[in-house]
Amino acid sequence: MSTIKTIAFIGLGNMGGPMAANLVKAEFEVTAFDLSEDALALAKKNGCATAQSVAEAVNAKDAVVTMLPAGKHVRGVYGGGDGIFASARAGALFCDCSTIDVQSARDVAGEAEKMGFNMVDSPVSGGVAAASAGTLAFMVGGTDAAFGAAQGVLDPMAKAVIHAGGAGAGQAAKICNNMLLGITMIGTAEAFVLAKKLGLDPQRFFDISSNASGQNWSMTSYCPEPGPVPASPANSGYKPGFSAAMMLKDLRLAQDAAQASGTATPLGAEAQALYAMFDSLGGGGTDFSGIIQMLNGDLTKTENHS
């Protein structure tokens, strides 16, 4: 049985805020910190205690969960005189749920290990809706001991918690998965655009392809064409569950990793280029499935939420 009762949660954005709320629902004592006063106010409304600094938040806590934008933020928040390493109690568990580059994840985990802390990199899949519902998928990198300790913290936020391997393996799994997702979303969107140009009714094409060899998650669970999948963002003006800007971030991480490892990923590179174009045309704040509008030559429906 887990001995973790108190958790500091650092980073209360669109994902972190509802994740912290789900830890409160699981009866953990959660102390939250974010640079945004509005985010702190919402966390307090959801049952979190709030702190005015990282050091104050993590002081004497059993575990620390971080959800931050990029590797430089993770390095900065964990390191330094007022950072997590300097301020956390001996033996605390660290779960970094940010999506960052593999090397940063390995470097920070290495520092944690030197200082006697258990740490996992545990990026998530599922977007804002899953964060709110507590049905995220966590891809976890770290030692067996760290993974075992982290499971009890991650479970209340998750539908699946999967051990990917050693430090950095969670990040590797996340960027490979999202590179594949970006590629399949573009392919699915192109197929719908072509089907319509050839006179096929979109619903009939969906009925055929979703039961044929073209079937994939981007079609059957998150269809970019309005109509066939009622719950998909296509039916709510492409309001983001996972924004195009976030997809572009992950595709860039994948390309950085491909370059560093000498791996040829031509479709990943093309997906990055297409999402960069979509972002430059004002699509960054819309759902990543909204790229169908660019492929269709119709960007009048996109809104720049960034």
C-alpha positions, 0 to 999 in steps of 0.5 A: 500500500502506498505511503504517499499522502501529500503531493505538490503539483507544479504547473496548472495549465490546461492539462495540469489543472484537471490532473491536480483536481483528480488527485484531490478527488483521490483524497491526496493532500495536494499543494499546487503552484503555478505562475498564473494567479488564475490557475492557482485560484481554480486549483484552490476552488478544486480543493488544492492548497496553494503555494507562492513558490516551488520551494514552498509547494514541495516542502515536506511533501511525499511526492512532486508532480510536474507538468511543464511546457519544455525541457528548459522549464523542467531543468529550471524547476528541478535545479537551482537553489530554490528548485525541487531538488534543493527544497524537497524532503529526503526520499521524495518521489518525483513524477514529471508528466511534461512532454520534453526531449529525451536527453533532458528527461535523462539528465534530470533523472540522473541528477535525481538519482545522484541525490537519492530521489526516485524519479520517473518521466511520465508524459501523457496521452489523451488531451484535455478531455482525458485529463478532466475525466481521469482517463489519461495514458501514462508512458513511464520511464524509470527504474522498477522501484520508481515505477512501482512508487509512481503507480499509486500517484498516477493511477487516479489520473489514468486509464493506463499506466505503462512502464516503457523502460528506463529513464527517458523511455516514457518521453521516447514512447510519447514522441514516437506515438505522437509522430505516428498520430500526426502522420495518420491524422494527415493521411486520414484528412487527405483521404476524406478530402479526396473522397469528397472531390471524387463525389463520395459522401463522407459518411459512406466513405467513413462506413467503408474505410472504418471497416476496411484496411484504412481503419485507424484511430484518427478515423474511428475515434477522432475523425477530422471530417464533421459528422461520422464521429459525434464526439470528435472536435470536428463537430465542435468547430475544432475546439482543441482537445489537443491543439495543432500547436502542441502537435507541432511541438511533439513533431519537432521533438520527434525530428530532433530525436531522429536527427540526434539518433541518425534515424530516417523519418521522412513522413515525420518530417513532412508532418512537421512541415505541414503542421508548421504551415497550418500553425503559420496560417493561424491554425495553432490554437485549433484542434490538430484534426483541424488541419483538414481545413488547410488540406481542403483549401478552406481556412475560413473556419479556423480561428487563431486561439494562440 
